[in-house]
Amino acid sequence: MPNQTIDSIQTIFQSRLATLEHLLKTAQTHFSDDESFLQKQIAADMLPFGTQIAFTCNQPRNFVLWSEGKPANNLDPEVTALTQAYEHIAKTQTMLVDISVEDQKLAEITRIDLGDSLYLELSGIDYINEFLMPNFYFHLVTAYDILRMAGVPIGKRDYMMHLAPFVKKD
Protein backbone atom coordinates (compact mmCIF):
# COMPACT_ATOMS: atom_id res chain seq x y z
CA MET A 1 0.00 0.00 0.00
CA PRO A 2 1.48 3.39 -0.94
CA ASN A 3 2.44 5.80 1.82
CA GLN A 4 0.67 9.15 1.32
CA THR A 5 3.32 11.08 3.27
CA ILE A 6 6.12 9.66 1.14
CA ASP A 7 4.13 10.09 -2.09
CA SER A 8 3.46 13.72 -1.19
CA ILE A 9 7.11 14.42 -0.42
CA GLN A 10 8.15 12.71 -3.64
CA THR A 11 5.69 14.84 -5.64
CA ILE A 12 6.89 18.05 -3.97
CA PHE A 13 10.54 17.24 -4.66
CA GLN A 14 9.84 16.32 -8.28
CA SER A 15 7.75 19.39 -9.07
CA ARG A 16 10.15 21.81 -7.38
CA LEU A 17 13.12 20.22 -9.14
CA ALA A 18 11.22 20.95 -12.37
CA THR A 19 11.01 24.56 -11.14
CA LEU A 20 14.76 24.60 -10.52
CA GLU A 21 15.37 23.30 -14.04
CA HIS A 22 13.03 25.97 -15.45
CA LEU A 23 14.93 28.68 -13.56
CA LEU A 24 18.23 27.33 -14.86
CA LYS A 25 16.96 27.30 -18.45
CA THR A 26 15.64 30.84 -18.11
CA ALA A 27 18.99 32.01 -16.74
CA GLN A 28 20.85 30.18 -19.51
CA THR A 29 18.77 32.03 -22.11
CA HIS A 30 19.13 35.37 -20.31
CA PHE A 31 22.91 35.05 -20.13
CA SER A 32 23.20 33.70 -23.71
CA ASP A 33 24.79 30.42 -22.58
CA ASP A 34 27.60 32.25 -20.69
CA GLU A 35 28.10 29.81 -17.80
CA SER A 36 29.68 32.43 -15.52
CA PHE A 37 26.23 33.11 -14.00
CA LEU A 38 26.67 29.84 -12.09
CA GLN A 39 29.17 31.74 -9.91
CA LYS A 40 26.83 34.64 -9.05
CA GLN A 41 26.17 35.18 -5.34
CA ILE A 42 23.88 37.35 -3.23
CA ALA A 43 26.68 38.23 -0.81
CA ALA A 44 30.38 37.41 -0.61
CA ASP A 45 29.87 35.03 2.33
CA MET A 46 27.09 33.08 0.59
CA LEU A 47 27.51 30.19 -1.81
CA PRO A 48 27.02 30.76 -5.57
CA PHE A 49 24.09 29.77 -7.75
CA GLY A 50 25.76 26.57 -8.98
CA THR A 51 26.27 25.38 -5.41
CA GLN A 52 22.64 26.20 -4.61
CA ILE A 53 21.66 23.78 -7.39
CA ALA A 54 23.74 20.99 -5.85
CA PHE A 55 22.45 21.73 -2.34
CA THR A 56 18.83 21.84 -3.55
CA CYS A 57 19.33 18.43 -5.19
CA ASN A 58 21.04 17.01 -2.09
CA GLN A 59 17.82 17.06 -0.09
CA PRO A 60 15.71 14.76 -2.32
CA ARG A 61 18.83 12.73 -3.10
CA ASN A 62 19.49 12.09 0.58
CA PHE A 63 15.78 11.42 1.11
CA VAL A 64 16.01 8.55 -1.38
CA LEU A 65 19.24 7.24 0.16
CA TRP A 66 17.65 7.45 3.63
CA SER A 67 14.63 5.50 2.39
CA GLU A 68 16.99 2.78 1.12
CA GLY A 69 18.85 2.65 4.46
CA LYS A 70 21.99 4.17 2.91
CA PRO A 71 24.05 7.05 4.31
CA ALA A 72 23.74 10.59 2.98
CA ASN A 73 25.94 11.28 -0.02
CA ASN A 74 26.03 14.91 -1.13
CA LEU A 75 26.79 16.05 -4.67
CA ASP A 76 29.94 17.95 -5.56
CA PRO A 77 29.09 21.56 -4.63
CA GLU A 78 31.44 23.02 -7.26
CA VAL A 79 28.94 23.36 -10.09
CA THR A 80 30.70 25.42 -12.76
CA ALA A 81 29.17 24.04 -15.97
CA LEU A 82 25.62 23.95 -17.28
CA THR A 83 25.95 20.28 -18.20
CA GLN A 84 26.83 19.48 -14.59
CA ALA A 85 23.90 21.53 -13.26
CA TYR A 86 21.39 19.83 -15.56
CA GLU A 87 22.90 16.43 -14.75
CA HIS A 88 22.47 16.99 -11.00
CA ILE A 89 18.78 17.82 -11.51
CA ALA A 90 18.12 14.94 -13.94
CA LYS A 91 19.86 12.31 -11.81
CA THR A 92 18.01 13.49 -8.72
CA GLN A 93 14.68 13.31 -10.58
CA THR A 94 15.53 9.77 -11.70
CA MET A 95 16.39 8.70 -8.15
CA LEU A 96 12.94 9.82 -6.97
CA VAL A 97 10.98 7.75 -9.47
CA ASP A 98 11.00 4.37 -7.77
CA ILE A 99 11.22 5.34 -4.11
CA SER A 100 9.59 2.99 -1.66
CA VAL A 101 9.43 3.59 2.09
CA GLU A 102 7.59 1.53 4.66
CA ASP A 103 5.52 3.32 7.33
CA GLN A 104 7.78 2.12 10.14
CA LYS A 105 10.72 4.03 8.59
CA LEU A 106 8.94 7.28 9.49
CA ALA A 107 9.23 6.44 13.19
CA GLU A 108 12.84 5.25 12.99
CA ILE A 109 15.44 7.54 14.58
CA THR A 110 17.84 9.04 12.05
CA ARG A 111 21.21 10.55 12.92
CA ILE A 112 22.32 13.56 10.89
CA ASP A 113 25.97 14.50 11.22
CA LEU A 114 26.47 18.25 11.09
CA GLY A 115 30.29 18.34 11.30
CA ASP A 116 32.49 19.55 14.17
CA SER A 117 31.25 16.56 16.25
CA LEU A 118 27.68 17.92 16.12
CA TYR A 119 24.69 15.84 15.12
CA LEU A 120 20.90 15.62 15.28
CA GLU A 121 18.75 12.63 16.08
CA LEU A 122 15.29 12.86 14.55
CA SER A 123 12.45 10.51 13.76
CA GLY A 124 12.04 9.81 10.05
CA ILE A 125 9.05 12.13 9.80
CA ASP A 126 10.96 14.90 11.61
CA TYR A 127 13.96 14.28 9.36
CA ILE A 128 11.71 14.97 6.38
CA ASN A 129 9.68 17.85 7.83
CA GLU A 130 12.25 19.61 10.00
CA PHE A 131 15.51 19.01 8.13
CA LEU A 132 15.10 18.02 4.47
CA MET A 133 12.17 20.21 3.46
CA PRO A 134 13.42 23.45 5.10
CA ASN A 135 16.87 22.93 3.59
CA PHE A 136 15.34 22.11 0.21
CA TYR A 137 13.28 25.30 0.12
CA PHE A 138 16.11 27.43 1.54
CA HIS A 139 18.45 26.49 -1.32
CA LEU A 140 15.72 26.66 -3.98
CA VAL A 141 14.69 30.15 -2.85
CA THR A 142 18.32 31.24 -2.62
CA ALA A 143 18.89 30.06 -6.20
CA TYR A 144 15.79 32.01 -7.29
CA ASP A 145 16.94 35.12 -5.40
CA ILE A 146 20.41 35.01 -6.96
CA LEU A 147 18.88 34.97 -10.43
CA ARG A 148 16.46 37.80 -9.59
CA MET A 149 19.34 39.87 -8.23
CA ALA A 150 21.31 39.15 -11.41
CA GLY A 151 18.47 40.54 -13.57
CA VAL A 152 17.00 37.29 -14.89
CA PRO A 153 13.38 38.04 -15.87
CA ILE A 154 11.66 35.64 -13.48
CA GLY A 155 8.85 36.20 -11.01
CA LYS A 156 6.55 34.44 -8.64
CA ARG A 157 4.83 32.69 -11.55
CA ASP A 158 8.13 30.99 -12.38
CA TYR A 159 8.68 29.94 -8.77
CA MET A 160 5.11 28.72 -8.28
CA MET A 161 4.76 26.99 -11.65
CA HIS A 162 3.69 23.76 -9.92
CA LEU A 163 0.28 25.43 -9.43
CA ALA A 164 -0.29 25.96 -13.17
CA PRO A 165 -2.50 22.85 -13.56
CA PHE A 166 -4.85 24.21 -10.87
CA VAL A 167 -5.29 27.74 -12.26
CA LYS A 168 -8.80 28.51 -13.49
CA LYS A 169 -10.38 31.43 -15.23
CA ASP A 170 -13.96 32.70 -14.92
C-alpha positions, 0 to 999 in steps of 0.5 A: 500500500502506498504511503501518502506522506512519502508520495506527497514528499516525492511529488513536492521534490519532483515538481520543485526540481522541475522549477529549478530546471526551469529557472536554470533554463531561463537564466541560460537564455538570459545570459546567452549560454555564458556559464559564468552566471553559475558563480553569481552570489547574493553576498560574498559570504554566501555560496554561488548559484551553482552550489545552490543547485547541488544543495537543492538536489542534495535534499531529495537525493538524501531522502532517497538514500535514507529510504533505502537505508543508505548514508547521505551522499552529497553532490559535488558543490562546485557546479561550474558548468551547465551540463553538470547543473542539468545532470544533477537535476536529472539524476536526482529526478531519476532517483525519486521515481521508484522510491519505496518507504515503509511506514515504520521508517517514518518512526525510525530515529535518524542521525544527521551528522552536522560536522564539528562533532555535532549531530541531530537525532530525529524521527524519520518524519521529523527528518523529512519535515524539519531538516530536508524540506526546510533545507530544500526550500532554503536552497531553492529560494536562494537560487531564485533570489540570486537569479532575480538579483542578477536581472534574470526576468523571473517572477513568482509565476516561475517559482510557483509553476507547480500550481499551473494545472490548478489555475482557473479562469472565470 
